[in-house]
Amino acid sequence: MTHFSPRLRALAQIRRWAVIPTQRPDFVSSHSFFVAVYALQIAKLIKWPGDRGRLLTYALLHDLEEAVTGDVCYGIKENITDKEKAKKYVLERMAEAVPDLVTLQGEALFAIEITKDPTGAAIDMKNADEIMAITRAADRLDAVFYCAMECSMGNAIMTTRLRKSIELLKKAWQRLPGLKEPENLAELERTWHRIVIDSVHAHEDATSYDVDK
């Protein structure tokens, strides 16, 4: 297996939203780019004190398994009955296809060299949970903005999907570190209505994409 796996290039060809008619295709590689950028923006917004390098690495590689599975739509993913068996299969395939990136992904999340004996490593679970929470919110944010962009181009099919995506994003937003605590409810509401919802409306406006307007 070469260090720079050719299989990684598949992420630029694997389509997201494949079961829904869309005006403009979305691919895993471009989605990963936006998730990484949004994760950094969210971290700054909530004043997250953690390691931004680890966050960026994990966010960029969060859908790495799709290099071997392809994009699996949300409904199917949530209803897999034997999740442990599925996870084991995917990890084995990833270890064959992109082993160095699997290692990098794990190191970013847990701040350890995962090739070492994990019993002798100080696994940073608190920051791992926070990195996953921020990445999940960024992932949901990208889905919302993509749906909003599709709606701005006249894709009525995406209207229902946009509403569902906003519901999923709100759940993820409520779990963000620094916002999920009861004492931070006011800041949670402020960022949701004045920043997130305003940004959704901007993405729904077709003129927002015109640099010469």
C-alpha contacts under 8 A as a table, 3 or more apart, distances in Angstrom:
res1	aa1	res2	aa2	distance
1	M	5	S	7.24
1	M	96	E	7.73
1	M	97	A	7.62
2	T	5	S	5.62
3	H	100	D	6.98
4	F	98	V	7.97
5	S	8	L	5.77
5	S	9	R	7.99
5	S	97	A	6.73
5	S	98	V	5.93
6	P	9	R	5.68
6	P	10	A	7.72
7	R	10	A	5.52
7	R	11	L	7.97
7	R	67	A	6.47
7	R	68	V	7.92
7	R	97	A	6.46
7	R	98	V	7.30
8	L	11	L	5.94
8	L	67	A	6.10
8	L	98	V	7.20
9	R	12	A	5.74
9	R	13	Q	7.46
10	A	13	Q	5.20
10	A	14	I	6.14
10	A	67	A	5.98
11	L	14	I	5.25
11	L	27	F	6.97
11	L	28	V	5.26
11	L	29	S	5.11
11	L	66	E	7.19
11	L	67	A	5.71
12	A	27	F	5.94
12	A	28	V	6.28
12	A	29	S	4.99
12	A	30	S	7.37
13	Q	27	F	6.30
13	Q	28	V	7.61
14	I	27	F	5.56
14	I	28	V	5.96
14	I	67	A	7.99
14	I	70	G	6.17
14	I	71	D	6.81
15	R	18	A	5.95
15	R	25	P	6.80
15	R	26	D	5.75
15	R	27	F	4.45
15	R	28	V	6.37
15	R	71	D	6.82
16	R	25	P	7.49
16	R	26	D	5.46
16	R	27	F	5.45
16	R	28	V	6.36
16	R	71	D	5.87
17	W	20	I	5.56
17	W	21	P	7.88
17	W	22	T	7.71
17	W	26	D	7.22
17	W	73	C	7.27
18	A	21	P	7.37
20	I	157	I	7.92
21	P	157	I	7.60
22	T	25	P	6.43
22	T	150	E	6.95
22	T	155	N	6.96
23	Q	150	E	6.43
23	Q	153	M	7.25
23	Q	155	N	6.82
24	R	150	E	7.42
26	D	30	S	7.01
26	D	31	H	7.09
27	F	30	S	5.54
27	F	31	H	6.19
28	V	31	H	5.00
28	V	32	S	6.04
28	V	63	D	7.45
28	V	66	E	7.77
28	V	71	D	7.62
29	S	32	S	5.14
29	S	33	F	6.42
30	S	33	F	5.07
30	S	34	F	6.43
31	H	34	F	5.26
31	H	35	V	6.16
31	H	142	D	7.07
32	S	35	V	5.08
32	S	36	A	6.18
32	S	59	A	7.01
32	S	60	L	5.20
32	S	61	L	7.01
32	S	62	H	7.33
32	S	63	D	7.10
33	F	36	A	5.27
33	F	37	V	6.39
33	F	60	L	6.18
34	F	37	V	5.08
34	F	38	Y	5.97
34	F	142	D	6.57
35	V	38	Y	5.12
35	V	39	A	5.88
35	V	59	A	6.10
35	V	60	L	6.85
35	V	135	T	6.96
35	V	138	A	5.12
35	V	139	D	5.35
35	V	141	L	7.87
35	V	142	D	6.34
36	A	39	A	5.14
36	A	40	L	6.49
36	A	55	L	7.97
36	A	56	L	5.53
36	A	57	T	7.76
36	A	59	A	4.80
36	A	60	L	5.07
36	A	135	T	7.69
36	A	138	A	7.51
37	V	40	L	5.32
37	V	41	Q	6.39
37	V	56	L	7.79
38	Y	41	Q	4.92
38	Y	42	I	6.01
38	Y	138	A	5.27
38	Y	141	L	7.62
38	Y	142	D	7.76
39	A	42	I	5.11
39	A	43	A	6.12
39	A	55	L	7.33
39	A	56	L	7.14
39	A	59	A	6.86
39	A	134	I	5.97
39	A	135	T	5.68
39	A	137	A	7.64
39	A	138	A	5.14
40	L	43	A	5.07
40	L	44	K	6.31
40	L	52	R	7.00
40	L	55	L	7.52
40	L	56	L	6.81
41	Q	44	K	5.18
41	Q	45	L	6.11
42	I	45	L	4.90
42	I	46	I	6.18
42	I	134	I	6.99
42	I	138	A	7.38
43	A	46	I	5.46
43	A	47	K	5.87
43	A	48	W	5.00
43	A	52	R	7.81
43	A	134	I	7.16
44	K	47	K	4.91
44	K	48	W	6.35
45	L	48	W	7.79
46	I	177	P	7.63
46	I	178	G	6.28
46	I	179	L	7.38
47	K	178	G	7.83
48	W	177	P	7.36
48	W	178	G	7.34
50	G	127	N	6.84
51	D	54	R	5.51
51	D	55	L	6.46
52	R	55	L	4.90
52	R	56	L	5.97
53	G	56	L	5.13
53	G	57	T	6.18
53	G	108	A	7.97
54	R	57	T	5.20
54	R	58	Y	6.16
54	R	108	A	4.59
54	R	109	L	6.63
54	R	111	A	7.72
54	R	131	I	7.95
55	L	58	Y	5.30
55	L	59	A	5.99
55	L	108	A	7.05
55	L	109	L	7.60
55	L	131	I	5.66
55	L	135	T	7.67
56	L	59	A	5.20
56	L	60	L	6.04
57	T	60	L	5.25
57	T	61	L	6.29
57	T	104	L	7.91
57	T	105	Q	6.91
57	T	108	A	6.13
58	Y	61	L	5.14
58	Y	62	H	5.62
58	Y	105	Q	5.60
58	Y	108	A	5.71
58	Y	109	L	6.27
58	Y	131	I	7.67
58	Y	135	T	7.81
59	A	62	H	5.05
59	A	135	T	5.56
60	L	63	D	7.81
61	L	64	L	5.10
61	L	101	L	7.89
61	L	105	Q	6.33
62	H	65	E	8.00
62	H	105	Q	7.72
62	H	135	T	7.80
63	D	66	E	5.70
63	D	67	A	7.98
64	L	67	A	5.84
64	L	102	V	7.88
65	E	68	V	5.76
65	E	69	T	6.25
65	E	70	G	7.87
65	E	90	V	6.74
65	E	91	L	7.70
65	E	94	M	6.35
66	E	69	T	4.62
66	E	70	G	4.46
66	E	71	D	5.69
66	E	72	V	7.93
67	A	70	G	6.03
67	A	94	M	7.90
68	V	90	V	7.48
68	V	93	R	6.72
68	V	94	M	6.68
68	V	97	A	7.58
69	T	72	V	7.38
69	T	90	V	7.37
72	V	76	I	6.77
72	V	77	K	6.20
73	C	76	I	5.71
73	C	77	K	6.21
74	Y	77	K	5.08
74	Y	78	E	6.08
75	G	78	E	5.37
75	G	79	N	6.38
76	I	79	N	5.19
76	I	80	I	6.35
77	K	80	I	5.70
80	I	83	K	5.88
80	I	86	A	7.96
82	D	85	K	5.51
82	D	86	A	6.36
83	K	86	A	5.05
83	K	87	K	5.96
84	E	87	K	5.04
84	E	88	K	6.09
85	K	88	K	5.14
85	K	89	Y	6.24
86	A	89	Y	5.19
86	A	90	V	6.21
87	K	90	V	5.17
87	K	91	L	6.09
88	K	91	L	5.23
88	K	92	E	6.21
89	Y	92	E	5.23
89	Y	93	R	6.33
90	V	93	R	5.12
90	V	94	M	6.08
91	L	94	M	5.01
91	L	95	A	6.00
92	E	95	A	5.12
92	E	96	E	6.49
93	R	96	E	5.20
93	R	97	A	6.20
94	M	97	A	4.98
94	M	98	V	5.46
94	M	99	P	6.37
94	M	102	V	6.98
95	A	98	V	5.82
95	A	99	P	4.40
95	A	102	V	6.78
96	E	99	P	6.08
98	V	101	L	5.56
98	V	102	V	6.39
99	P	102	V	5.15
99	P	103	T	6.40
100	D	103	T	5.18
100	D	104	L	6.29
101	L	104	L	4.83
101	L	105	Q	6.00
102	V	105	Q	5.11
102	V	106	G	6.31
103	T	106	G	5.22
103	T	107	E	6.17
103	T	113	E	7.90
103	T	114	I	6.60
103	T	115	T	7.75
104	L	107	E	5.11
104	L	108	A	6.14
105	Q	108	A	5.25
105	Q	109	L	6.37
106	G	109	L	5.17
106	G	110	F	6.06
106	G	111	A	7.74
106	G	112	I	7.77
106	G	114	I	6.59
107	E	110	F	5.39
107	E	111	A	4.97
107	E	112	I	5.11
107	E	113	E	5.62
107	E	114	I	6.18
108	A	111	A	5.50
108	A	112	I	7.76
109	L	127	N	7.82
109	L	128	A	5.13
109	L	131	I	6.95
109	L	132	M	7.91
110	F	123	I	5.58
110	F	124	D	5.42
110	F	125	M	6.53
110	F	127	N	7.71
110	F	128	A	5.64
111	A	123	I	6.63
111	A	124	D	6.27
112	I	121	A	6.63
112	I	122	A	7.29
112	I	123	I	6.47
113	E	116	K	5.78
114	I	117	D	7.38
114	I	118	P	6.76
116	K	120	G	7.75
116	K	121	A	7.52
117	D	120	G	5.63
117	D	121	A	6.84
118	P	121	A	5.07
118	P	122	A	7.90
118	P	123	I	7.67
124	D	127	N	5.78
124	D	128	A	6.20
125	M	128	A	4.78
125	M	129	D	6.08
126	K	129	D	5.32
126	K	130	E	6.39
127	N	130	E	4.91
127	N	131	I	5.94
128	A	131	I	5.08
128	A	132	M	6.21
129	D	132	M	5.19
129	D	133	A	6.15
130	E	133	A	4.96
130	E	134	I	6.16
130	E	176	L	7.30
130	E	177	P	6.18
131	I	134	I	5.31
131	I	135	T	6.08
132	M	135	T	5.05
132	M	136	R	5.94
133	A	136	R	5.11
133	A	137	A	6.31
133	A	172	A	7.08
133	A	175	R	6.63
133	A	176	L	5.83
133	A	177	P	7.51
134	I	137	A	5.17
134	I	138	A	6.20
134	I	176	L	6.15
134	I	177	P	7.81
135	T	138	A	4.97
135	T	139	D	5.99
136	R	139	D	4.98
136	R	140	R	6.22
136	R	172	A	6.45
137	A	140	R	5.12
137	A	141	L	6.01
137	A	169	L	6.18
137	A	172	A	5.02
137	A	173	W	5.76
137	A	176	L	7.57
138	A	141	L	4.88
138	A	142	D	6.22
139	D	142	D	5.33
139	D	143	A	6.51
140	R	143	A	5.08
140	R	144	V	6.28
140	R	165	S	6.84
140	R	166	I	7.86
140	R	168	L	6.73
140	R	169	L	4.98
140	R	172	A	7.43
141	L	144	V	5.13
141	L	145	F	6.21
141	L	169	L	6.21
142	D	145	F	5.14
142	D	146	Y	6.04
143	A	146	Y	5.16
143	A	147	C	6.21
143	A	165	S	6.53
144	V	147	C	5.20
144	V	148	A	6.08
144	V	162	L	5.96
144	V	165	S	5.45
144	V	166	I	6.04
144	V	169	L	7.57
144	V	200	V	7.26
145	F	148	A	4.95
145	F	149	M	6.05
145	F	200	V	6.27
145	F	203	H	6.10
146	Y	149	M	5.10
146	Y	150	E	6.25
147	C	150	E	5.05
147	C	151	C	6.22
147	C	158	M	5.88
147	C	159	T	7.55
147	C	161	R	6.92
147	C	162	L	5.27
148	A	151	C	5.02
148	A	152	S	6.21
148	A	158	M	7.81
148	A	159	T	8.00
148	A	162	L	6.43
148	A	200	V	6.61
148	A	201	H	7.82
148	A	203	H	5.53
148	A	204	E	4.80
149	M	152	S	5.00
149	M	153	M	6.52
149	M	203	H	5.50
149	M	204	E	5.63
149	M	205	D	7.87
149	M	206	A	7.46
150	E	153	M	5.18
150	E	154	G	6.67
150	E	155	N	5.45
150	E	158	M	6.61
151	C	154	G	5.13
151	C	155	N	4.85
151	C	156	A	6.11
151	C	158	M	6.02
151	C	159	T	6.39
151	C	204	E	6.34
152	S	155	N	7.30
152	S	203	H	7.35
152	S	204	E	4.82
152	S	205	D	5.77
152	S	206	A	5.01
153	M	206	A	6.70
155	N	158	M	5.81
155	N	159	T	7.59
156	A	159	T	5.44
157	I	160	T	6.76
157	I	161	R	7.44
158	M	161	R	4.90
158	M	162	L	5.88
159	T	162	L	5.15
159	T	163	R	6.58
160	T	163	R	5.25
160	T	164	K	6.42
161	R	164	K	5.13
161	R	165	S	6.03
162	L	165	S	5.02
162	L	166	I	6.15
163	R	166	I	5.19
163	R	167	E	6.41
164	K	167	E	5.12
164	K	168	L	6.40
165	S	168	L	5.11
165	S	169	L	6.09
166	I	169	L	4.94
166	I	170	K	6.11
167	E	170	K	5.23
167	E	171	K	6.54
168	L	171	K	5.28
168	L	172	A	6.41
169	L	172	A	5.04
169	L	173	W	5.96
170	K	173	W	4.90
170	K	174	Q	6.14
170	K	192	W	7.82
171	K	174	Q	5.26
171	K	175	R	6.72
172	A	175	R	5.28
172	A	176	L	6.79
173	W	176	L	5.42
173	W	179	L	7.90
173	W	188	L	7.98
173	W	192	W	7.76
174	Q	179	L	6.53
174	Q	180	K	5.29
174	Q	188	L	7.10
175	R	179	L	7.02
175	R	180	K	5.04
176	L	179	L	5.48
176	L	180	K	5.69
177	P	180	K	6.04
177	P	181	E	7.85
178	G	181	E	6.57
178	G	184	N	7.03
179	L	182	P	7.97
179	L	184	N	5.34
179	L	185	L	6.70
179	L	187	E	6.71
179	L	188	L	5.28
180	K	184	N	6.84
180	K	185	L	7.33
180	K	188	L	7.48
181	E	184	N	5.47
181	E	185	L	7.02
182	P	185	L	5.46
183	E	186	A	7.74
184	N	187	E	5.39
184	N	188	L	6.25
185	L	188	L	4.96
185	L	189	E	6.23
186	A	189	E	5.23
186	A	190	R	6.12
187	E	190	R	4.93
187	E	191	T	6.07
188	L	191	T	5.44
188	L	192	W	6.09
189	E	192	W	5.09
189	E	193	H	6.08
190	R	193	H	5.53
190	R	194	R	5.62
190	R	195	I	7.44
191	T	194	R	5.49
191	T	195	I	5.06
191	T	196	V	6.41
192	W	195	I	5.77
192	W	196	V	4.92
192	W	197	I	6.20
193	H	196	V	5.95
193	H	197	I	5.08
193	H	198	D	6.73
194	R	197	I	6.33
194	R	198	D	5.73
195	I	198	D	5.31
195	I	199	S	5.99
196	V	199	S	5.11
196	V	200	V	6.28
197	I	200	V	4.98
197	I	201	H	6.34
198	D	201	H	5.19
198	D	202	A	6.34
199	S	202	A	4.97
199	S	203	H	6.32
200	V	203	H	5.14
200	V	204	E	6.31
201	H	204	E	4.98
201	H	205	D	6.48
202	A	205	D	5.27
202	A	208	S	6.33
203	H	206	A	7.21
203	H	208	S	6.69
205	D	208	S	5.56
205	D	209	Y	7.97
206	A	209	Y	6.03
206	A	210	D	7.75
207	T	210	D	5.43
207	T	213	K	7.03
208	S	211	V	7.70
210	D	213	K	5.50
